[in-house]
Amino acid sequence: RVSSPGGSPEASEQIAAAVRAAQKAGKPILVWVHAPWCPVCRQQAKTIERVIAEPAYRDMQVFRIDYDTQKPLWQKFGATMQSTLIGFRGKRETGRIAHETNDAKVSAVIRGALA
């Protein structure tokens, strides 16, 4: 359920188009700026996977943006570092954190997208 088609410019445009479509449809969205070498990102992954597995999150769209190869894309979202999580409900930003592994804080950003 986590969309991450790769780090090419074409993949970046695919993610950007999918985010725009999900926003237009009013979906709950999580944009996650991730790096494979990042220990914080690995910890966040555990919380993200656990929370989105809950039935209430069946419509949640999670878009993982590669920090190393998709810089123009994550910059469009105002991120400045890997391990940034940004929640949206449609086009409305509902929460944002960076470099955080606290389960409750990560969960809050995800849950906020349902509001």
C-alpha angles and dihedrals in degrees: 000000000000111000114217113146096176140273105285122115088250090054090049090054090047090055093045091050092047091050091050091050092049090048092050089050091051093241125161106256137190118195110197122190102207138179121193091221093051115106091197090055091051090053092046090052090064092054094042093051092047095049098044090050088069113101093240089066099054090115095045113122114207118193117190113202117197110236095205100047107024103052097140090054098050090044089058087062092050094248118151103184145023117272092046116146120194122184124204137180101202106312095336115100108227102180146348137195135165134202093003128138100171104126095217093050094047090046091050092058091050094045091047090065089067093058 
